[in-house]
Amino acid sequence: MKDGIHPNYRDVCFVDLSNGFKFVTRSTVTTRETIKLDDGREVPLMKLETTSESHPFYTGTQKSIDSLGGRVEKFRTKFARAGIPGKK
């Protein structure tokens, strides 16, 4: 490989801020923070709002909007008369 043209590909620790779940994978992401792992290595730290450990789609806690007690149907009937401007 040519020197100086490829991004720095290294181990990075990603942390889910909603539940504290951590995982280490290789990435080229640039970060300003580092974290010391249990095995003594110090790696760059990337903080995430949500991961597969906390996202409702992956955890199985996702709710369908049609099963929220008729809220969708109530919305449709309320705004059915108004129509969408510009549409015929």
C-alpha positions as CSV (number, residue, x, y, z in Angstrom):
1,M,0.0,0.0,0.0
2,K,1.1,3.6,-0.6
3,D,1.9,5.6,2.5
4,G,-0.1,8.6,3.4
5,I,-3.2,8.0,1.2
6,H,-5.2,5.5,3.4
7,P,-7.1,6.4,6.6
8,N,-5.9,5.2,9.9
9,Y,-7.7,1.8,10.4
10,R,-7.5,0.7,14.0
11,D,-9.4,-0.8,16.9
12,V,-12.1,1.6,18.3
13,C,-14.4,1.2,21.3
14,F,-18.0,2.1,20.6
15,V,-20.2,2.9,23.7
16,D,-24.0,3.0,23.7
17,L,-24.9,6.0,25.9
18,S,-28.4,4.8,26.7
19,N,-27.3,1.5,28.4
20,G,-23.5,1.5,28.6
21,F,-23.0,-1.4,26.2
22,K,-19.5,-1.4,24.8
23,F,-18.0,-3.2,21.8
24,V,-14.6,-3.0,20.1
25,T,-14.3,-3.2,16.3
26,R,-11.9,-1.8,13.7
27,S,-12.8,1.5,12.2
28,T,-11.4,4.7,10.6
29,V,-13.6,7.0,12.6
30,T,-11.7,10.0,14.1
31,T,-12.3,10.7,17.8
32,R,-10.9,13.0,20.5
33,E,-11.5,10.7,23.5
34,T,-9.8,7.4,24.5
35,I,-10.8,4.6,26.9
36,K,-8.7,2.1,28.7
37,L,-10.1,-1.4,28.2
38,D,-10.1,-4.3,30.7
39,D,-7.1,-5.9,29.0
40,G,-5.0,-2.7,29.5
41,R,-5.2,-1.4,25.9
42,E,-6.0,2.3,25.4
43,V,-8.2,2.7,22.3
44,P,-10.2,5.6,20.7
45,L,-13.7,6.0,22.1
46,M,-16.8,6.7,20.0
47,K,-20.1,7.5,21.8
48,L,-23.3,6.5,20.2
49,E,-26.9,7.4,21.0
50,T,-28.2,4.0,20.2
51,T,-27.0,0.6,19.0
52,S,-28.5,-2.8,18.3
53,E,-28.5,-3.4,22.0
54,S,-30.9,-0.5,22.7
55,H,-32.8,0.2,19.4
56,P,-36.4,-1.0,19.6
57,F,-36.3,-2.7,16.3
58,Y,-33.5,-5.1,17.4
59,T,-34.7,-5.5,21.0
60,G,-38.2,-6.6,20.0
61,T,-39.9,-3.8,21.9
62,Q,-40.9,-1.9,18.7
63,K,-44.6,-1.0,18.6
64,S,-46.6,-0.9,15.4
65,I,-48.4,2.5,14.9
66,D,-51.5,0.7,13.9
67,S,-51.7,-1.0,17.4
68,L,-51.6,2.2,19.4
69,G,-55.2,2.3,20.3
70,G,-56.7,3.8,17.2
71,R,-54.5,6.9,17.1
72,V,-53.7,6.5,13.4
73,E,-57.3,6.1,12.5
74,K,-58.3,9.1,14.7
75,F,-55.6,11.2,12.8
76,R,-56.9,10.0,9.4
77,T,-60.5,10.9,10.2
78,K,-59.6,14.2,11.7
79,F,-57.5,15.4,8.7
80,A,-59.4,13.6,5.9
81,R,-61.5,16.6,5.3
82,A,-58.6,19.0,5.0
83,G,-56.8,17.2,2.2
84,I,-53.3,17.8,1.1
85,P,-52.6,21.2,-0.5
86,G,-51.5,21.0,-4.1
87,K,-52.9,17.4,-4.6
88,K,-56.0,16.7,-6.6
